[in-house]
Amino acid sequence: MRHLLRMAAHSGRTNMHARNLAIVWAPNLLRSRDIEASGFNGTAAFMEVRVQSIVVEFILTHVEQLFGDAPLPGRDTAGTSW
């Protein structure tokens, strides 16, 4: 998420602000087995992806509040794997 936030910081040049990044990345970050298993198409699939993108956009706009400055789990303070 922090990487996507850094990408959003360059939205003036790339036009990839939090909303556009969320639209692109949400289906991969919040993969829905319901869509895959039932073969959703049309409106149902669109609505599912829309909900996913809203959630990812919320996370992107609240990265610091949600994750803070703590190191990611499984990493020491130098950033190497345990």
Sequence and secondary structure as in RCSB ss.txt:
>XXXX:A:sequence
MRHLLRMAAHSGRTNMHARNLAIVWAPNLLRSRDIEASGFNGTAAFMEVRVQSIVVEFILTHVEQLFGDAPLPGR
DTAGTSW
>XXXX:A:secstr
 HHHHHHHTTHHHH   HHHHHHHHHHHHT  HHHHHHT  HHHHHHHHHHHHHHHHHHHHTHHHHHTT   TTB
 TTS B 
